Amino acid sequence: MLEAVAPRELGARMRQDGLSDLTEDERTTLMIALMRDRNKVTHIYELVKAYGSTRQVEYERQARVWRRREPIARKHAYETAVDPFTGSVVRGVEHAPLLYHDDPRADLPADLQARVTAVIEGLDHTVVAGWLRGRES
């Protein structure tokens, strides 16, 4: 299974020398590749409805931020994930930060995709390391 997801040069080293000779960074690279290929690693973002009668977020004018409505916040209070920015295992709203381009009621899919990609790109190592630390404690 590891050979199927390992980068070419790492797979060759693994076959030749075995897993025990890999560095900590190389092992982490393998874990990231395996998790990305086989698992849902963490809940980085979610699509929410920001308009209509069943909207899940609402704009708090004084603070000038979008917040989850109470039923969604209660649901998230029980969910655990790794914060993609800090690598900390968290519960509650921090487990899925709200990311939006301009206004969740009007964001176009392409704009939202560009925003999410720009924010989370390169954070796989942080997320996987957080899950591994969380399992150790």
N, C-alpha and C positions, 0 to 999 in steps of 0.2 A: 504494500500500500504506500509506504514511504517513497519507494523508487518511482512510483507513478506521479508523484507530486513534486519531487525534489528537483531543484535546478540541475542542469546537466552535470556540471563539474562537481557539485556536492553529491550527486548520486554516484558518480564514479568513485569518489573518495570513500563514500559509505560502503560500497561493494568491496573496495580494496582493503580498507583499514578497519571497517566496522564502526558502529555508532560510538563506542567508547573513546575513540580517538578524535571525535569532532569537538571543536571548541564550543563554549557556551553559546556564542553568537550563531554558530552554524546549527546547533540544535534548535535554537529559537527560530531560525529561518525555516527549518523543517516543520516545526510545530505550527508556524503561521501558514505555511503552504498547505499542510494537512487540514487545519481548521477552515481555511478559506475554501478548500475543495470539498470537504465532507460535512461541514457543520454551519449552522447559523451562529456566528461568533458572538455578536452582541446586537442589541437593539439600538442602532445608531440614530435612526430617524423614523418617523412614521408619518403617514399621510393623515391629515386631519381635515375635517370639514369646518370651514370658517364662515359659512353662510347658510341661510335657510333655517328651518324650524328645529333641526337637530344638530346645530353647530357644536363643535367640541372645544373651540377656543373663542375667546372674546378679547377685545381690545380694552385695556385699562388706560383711559385717557390721561389721568393725572401722572401716572408713571411712564406713559408712552411705550408700553410693551404689550405683547400678546401673551395671554395666560390661558391655561387649560381651565375649562369649566369644572365645577366641583365633582361631578360623577367620574370624569376622566382622571382628575387628580387622585380621587379615592382608589380607582383601579390601579393606578401607577404606584400607589403607596406600598403595594405588595409585590411589585415586580423588581427583580434585581438584575443589574447589568453592569458593565464596565463603562465608566465615563470615557469616551473616546479621546478626550483632551488631556486628562490627568492620569488615566490608568487605574483610578480608584474604583473599587466595587461600591456601587451606590444603589439606593432604593429611592423610590419616589420620582418626582419630575426630572431629577438630574439624570435618570437613566436613559432618557430620550430627549435631548435638548430640542427645543423648537427652532428649526432653521427655516427661514423663508427669505425670498428675494427682496420683496418690497412690501407686499400686503397679501397675506394668505388667501384672501377672498378673490384676488385677481391675478396672482402669479401664474404665468404660463409654464407649462411643464418643462420647456427647454430652459427657461430662466431658473426654475427651481433645481433642475438637474445640474446646471452649471454651478449654482451656489453650493449645493450639497457636495458635489465633487471637489470643489475648491477647498471646502472646510475640512473634509475628512480624508483627503488624499494623503497617503503616507502614514496614517495612524494605525495601521494593522499591528505593528510591533507593540505599540502602547497598549492596545486592546488585549492582545494575547498575553503580554506580560502581566497585565492586571488580572486576567482570569487565572493565570498560573499562581500568582501571589495569593489570590483569594482562595484557591484550593489548598494552599499550604497552611493557611491560618485557621 
